[in-house]
């Protein structure tokens, strides 16, 4: 836990109570959040996170003040990192939620924001040395609708999936949508390399519209890799793949070594991880 947090621009000791039981994110999951990696006191790709946050806020009818720009949030994050003396890689979580009041029907669409920082072991993205072991989670299926691609305060599906993976003592699990297509993992977007093509589930299948997903697609295209970002992926696609890897804004790329009896390589994952590291340190 950080020594200080930022709440609506005020820097408050992390152990000081801030919220009441009337907080709408607590009561109804009426909020959004972004997680991102800071390197030193800068935050690569922050512009993409703020763009996604504002797009999501528009869907939920949150009123985001015009001055809540990329520069505004970068200043807040830099101040927080300096206050906590976190200079060697940090996980930043920016949460926004509707102001207190109302039941299901809110009294206002105005928002509060909250920023916290947690130190990471490394400053830069780096590929995992040991491949992940993953399984399929089919106990709950993710519905496909306008909320599917948003990072909301209601994360019960991901909590359940992560707990399932932990119970099996494996690294992660793949989630299904309501139609039985594989769409993502408990904390990451999914990429599959097969027949010299890089596939990732379509946003219309209900996967999270991940910032790192966007970046990896662009990097792959620059590396002259054919990308299909509208794939419908099933279990046979995973079993027949040459490589499988997961992506998110904190870890970058994590390659998968095993799914059931299938074992994978990580040549493309290494190539894209190197490209990501170069991009993020520019």
C-alpha positions as CSV (number, residue, x, y, z in Angstrom):
1,X,0.0,0.0,0.0
2,X,1.3,3.5,-0.8
3,X,2.2,6.0,1.9
4,X,-0.1,8.6,0.3
5,X,-3.1,8.4,-2.0
6,X,-4.6,11.2,-4.1
7,X,-8.4,11.9,-3.7
8,X,-9.8,14.6,-5.8
9,X,-6.4,16.3,-5.9
10,X,-5.8,16.1,-2.2
11,X,-2.8,13.9,-1.0
12,X,-3.9,12.0,2.0
13,X,-2.1,9.4,4.2
14,X,-3.0,5.9,2.9
15,X,-4.1,4.7,6.3
16,X,-6.6,7.6,6.8
17,X,-10.3,6.7,6.1
18,X,-11.6,8.5,3.0
19,X,-14.9,6.9,1.9
20,X,-18.3,6.5,3.6
21,X,-20.6,3.6,3.3
22,X,-22.6,5.7,0.8
23,X,-19.8,5.5,-1.8
24,X,-21.5,4.4,-5.0
25,X,-18.6,2.3,-6.2
26,X,-18.8,0.4,-2.9
27,X,-22.6,0.2,-2.9
28,X,-23.4,-0.5,-6.6
29,X,-20.1,-1.0,-8.5
30,X,-20.9,2.4,-10.0
31,X,-17.3,3.3,-11.1
32,X,-14.5,2.7,-13.5
33,X,-10.8,2.2,-13.1
34,X,-7.6,2.2,-15.1
35,X,-4.4,0.4,-14.1
36,X,-1.1,1.3,-15.7
37,X,2.6,1.1,-15.2
38,X,4.7,4.1,-14.3
39,X,8.3,4.2,-15.1
40,X,10.1,6.5,-12.9
41,X,7.6,9.3,-12.5
42,X,6.3,9.2,-16.1
43,X,3.4,7.0,-17.3
44,X,3.8,5.6,-20.8
45,X,0.6,5.2,-22.7
46,X,-1.3,7.4,-20.2
47,X,-3.1,9.1,-23.2
48,X,-4.6,5.8,-24.2
49,X,-5.8,5.1,-20.7
50,X,-7.5,8.5,-20.3
51,X,-9.1,8.1,-23.8
52,X,-10.5,4.8,-22.8
53,X,-11.6,6.1,-19.4
54,X,-13.5,9.0,-21.0
55,X,-15.1,6.8,-23.6
56,X,-16.3,4.4,-20.9
57,X,-17.5,7.3,-18.8
58,X,-19.6,8.6,-21.7
59,X,-21.3,5.2,-21.9
60,X,-22.1,5.3,-18.1
61,X,-23.1,9.0,-18.4
62,X,-20.4,10.2,-16.0
63,X,-19.7,13.9,-16.2
64,X,-15.9,14.2,-16.6
65,X,-14.7,17.8,-16.2
66,X,-13.0,19.3,-19.2
67,X,-9.8,20.0,-17.3
68,X,-9.3,16.3,-16.5
69,X,-6.9,15.9,-19.3
70,X,-3.9,13.6,-19.8
71,X,-1.6,16.4,-18.6
72,X,-3.8,16.9,-15.5
73,X,-3.6,13.3,-14.5
74,X,0.1,13.0,-15.3
75,X,0.8,15.8,-12.9
76,X,-1.3,14.1,-10.2
77,X,0.5,10.8,-10.7
78,X,3.9,12.4,-10.7
79,X,3.1,14.3,-7.5
80,X,1.9,11.0,-5.9
81,X,5.0,9.1,-6.9
82,X,7.3,11.8,-5.6
83,X,5.4,12.0,-2.3
84,X,5.8,8.2,-1.9
85,X,9.4,8.2,-3.3
86,X,8.5,5.5,-5.8
87,X,11.0,6.0,-8.7
88,X,11.7,2.5,-9.9
89,X,8.4,1.2,-11.5
90,X,5.0,1.4,-10.0
91,X,1.5,0.2,-10.5
92,X,-0.9,3.1,-10.8
93,X,-4.7,2.6,-10.3
94,X,-6.9,5.5,-11.2
95,X,-10.5,5.1,-10.1
96,X,-13.5,7.3,-11.0
97,X,-16.9,6.9,-9.5
98,X,-20.2,8.8,-9.3
99,X,-20.6,11.1,-6.3
100,X,-22.5,9.8,-3.3
101,X,-26.3,9.9,-3.3
102,X,-29.3,8.1,-4.5
103,X,-30.1,4.4,-4.8
104,X,-29.9,2.7,-8.2
105,X,-30.9,6.1,-9.6
106,X,-28.1,8.5,-8.8
107,X,-28.6,12.0,-7.5
108,X,-25.8,13.3,-9.8
109,X,-23.6,12.2,-12.6
110,X,-20.6,14.2,-11.3
111,X,-17.6,12.2,-10.3
112,X,-14.8,11.8,-7.7
113,X,-11.4,10.3,-8.5
114,X,-8.9,8.4,-6.5
115,X,-5.3,7.5,-7.4
116,X,-3.1,5.0,-5.6
117,X,0.4,3.7,-6.4
118,X,2.1,0.4,-5.5
119,X,5.9,-0.2,-6.1
120,X,6.9,-2.9,-8.6
121,X,10.0,-5.0,-8.7
122,X,11.2,-3.7,-12.1
123,X,10.9,-0.3,-13.9
124,X,10.4,-1.7,-17.4
125,X,8.2,-4.3,-19.0
126,X,10.0,-7.7,-19.2
127,X,9.0,-11.1,-20.5
128,X,8.4,-13.8,-17.9
129,X,11.3,-16.2,-17.7
130,X,9.0,-19.1,-16.9
131,X,6.0,-19.8,-19.1
132,X,2.5,-19.7,-17.6
133,X,0.3,-22.7,-17.1
134,X,-3.4,-22.0,-17.9
135,X,-6.7,-23.8,-17.8
136,X,-10.2,-23.1,-19.1
137,X,-12.7,-21.5,-16.6
138,X,-16.3,-22.4,-17.7
139,X,-18.2,-22.1,-14.5
140,X,-19.4,-18.6,-15.3
141,X,-19.7,-17.0,-18.8
142,X,-19.3,-13.4,-19.6
143,X,-22.3,-11.7,-21.2
144,X,-21.8,-9.8,-24.4
145,X,-23.2,-6.2,-24.2
146,X,-22.0,-2.6,-24.2
147,X,-20.5,-3.0,-20.7
148,X,-18.4,-6.0,-21.7
149,X,-15.4,-4.0,-22.7
150,X,-15.3,-1.6,-19.8
151,X,-13.2,-1.8,-16.6
152,X,-15.9,-1.3,-14.1
153,X,-15.8,-1.5,-10.3
154,X,-17.9,-4.7,-10.6
155,X,-15.2,-7.4,-11.2
156,X,-16.9,-10.4,-9.7
157,X,-16.3,-12.6,-12.8
158,X,-12.6,-11.9,-12.7
159,X,-12.4,-12.5,-9.0
160,X,-14.1,-15.8,-9.4
161,X,-11.8,-16.8,-12.2
162,X,-8.7,-15.8,-10.4
163,X,-9.8,-17.7,-7.3
164,X,-10.5,-20.8,-9.5
165,X,-6.9,-20.6,-10.9
166,X,-5.5,-20.3,-7.4
167,X,-7.4,-23.3,-6.2
168,X,-5.8,-25.4,-8.9
169,X,-2.4,-23.9,-8.2
170,X,-2.0,-22.7,-11.7
171,X,-1.1,-19.3,-13.1
172,X,-4.3,-18.2,-14.9
173,X,-7.4,-19.3,-16.7
174,X,-9.2,-18.4,-19.9
175,X,-12.8,-17.0,-19.8
176,X,-15.7,-17.8,-22.1
177,X,-18.4,-15.5,-23.4
178,X,-22.1,-16.4,-23.4
179,X,-21.6,-18.1,-26.8
180,X,-18.8,-20.3,-25.7
181,X,-16.0,-18.4,-27.4
182,X,-12.7,-17.9,-25.5
183,X,-12.2,-14.2,-25.0
184,X,-9.6,-13.3,-22.4
185,X,-8.0,-14.4,-19.1
186,X,-8.8,-13.4,-15.5
187,X,-6.5,-10.3,-15.8
188,X,-5.3,-10.1,-19.4
189,X,-6.2,-10.0,-23.1
190,X,-5.4,-13.1,-25.1
191,X,-3.2,-13.6,-28.2
192,X,-2.8,-16.8,-30.2
193,X,-0.1,-17.3,-32.9
194,X,-0.9,-20.0,-35.4
195,X,0.0,-20.6,-39.1
196,X,2.1,-17.4,-39.1
197,X,-0.9,-15.3,-38.1
198,X,-1.5,-13.5,-34.8
199,X,-5.1,-13.8,-33.6
200,X,-6.8,-12.0,-30.7
201,X,-10.5,-12.2,-29.8
202,X,-12.9,-9.6,-31.3
203,X,-14.1,-6.8,-29.1
204,X,-17.6,-7.8,-30.3
205,X,-17.1,-11.1,-28.5
206,X,-17.0,-9.2,-25.2
207,X,-13.3,-9.1,-24.3
208,X,-11.9,-6.1,-22.4
209,X,-10.8,-3.3,-24.8
210,X,-7.2,-3.5,-23.3
211,X,-4.7,-0.7,-23.8
212,X,-1.9,-3.2,-24.1
213,X,-4.0,-5.2,-26.6
214,X,-4.1,-2.1,-28.8
215,X,-0.3,-1.5,-28.5
216,X,0.6,-5.2,-29.2
217,X,-1.6,-5.2,-32.3
218,X,0.2,-2.1,-33.6
219,X,3.7,-3.4,-32.7
220,X,2.9,-6.7,-34.5
221,X,1.9,-4.9,-37.6
222,X,5.1,-2.9,-37.6
223,X,7.0,-6.2,-37.2
224,X,5.2,-7.4,-40.4
225,X,3.1,-9.9,-38.6
226,X,-0.3,-10.6,-40.0
227,X,-2.9,-9.8,-37.3
228,X,-6.6,-10.7,-37.0
229,X,-8.1,-8.7,-34.2
230,X,-11.6,-10.0,-34.9
231,X,-11.1,-13.7,-34.3
232,X,-13.6,-16.1,-32.7
233,X,-11.4,-18.4,-30.7
234,X,-12.3,-21.8,-29.3
235,X,-10.5,-24.5,-27.4
236,X,-9.2,-26.2,-30.5
237,X,-7.6,-23.0,-31.6
238,X,-5.7,-22.9,-28.3
239,X,-4.7,-26.5,-28.6
240,X,-3.5,-26.2,-32.2
241,X,-1.6,-22.9,-31.7
242,X,2.2,-22.5,-31.9
243,X,2.2,-19.8,-29.2
244,X,-0.2,-18.3,-26.7
245,X,0.5,-15.2,-24.7
246,X,-1.4,-12.8,-22.4
247,X,-1.1,-9.0,-22.3
248,X,-2.0,-6.3,-19.8
249,X,-0.8,-2.8,-18.9
250,X,1.2,-3.8,-15.9
251,X,3.1,-6.9,-17.1
252,X,3.2,-6.2,-20.8
253,X,3.5,-9.7,-22.4
254,X,3.4,-13.0,-20.5
255,X,3.9,-16.1,-22.5
256,X,2.1,-19.4,-21.9
257,X,4.0,-22.7,-21.8
258,X,1.1,-25.1,-21.2
259,X,-2.6,-25.6,-21.7
260,X,-3.8,-29.1,-21.0
261,X,-1.3,-31.4,-22.7
262,X,-0.2,-28.8,-25.2
263,X,3.2,-27.1,-24.9
264,X,4.1,-23.8,-26.6
265,X,7.1,-21.8,-27.8
266,X,7.7,-18.1,-27.1
267,X,9.6,-16.8,-30.2
268,X,6.9,-14.2,-31.2
269,X,6.3,-13.3,-27.6
270,X,10.0,-12.5,-27.2
271,X,10.1,-10.5,-30.4
272,X,7.1,-8.4,-29.4
273,X,8.3,-8.0,-25.8
274,X,11.6,-6.5,-27.1
275,X,9.6,-4.1,-29.3
276,X,7.4,-3.1,-26.4
277,X,10.4,-2.4,-24.2
278,X,11.9,-0.2,-26.9
279,X,8.7,1.7,-27.4
280,X,8.0,2.3,-23.7
281,X,11.5,3.7,-23.1
282,X,11.5,6.2,-25.9
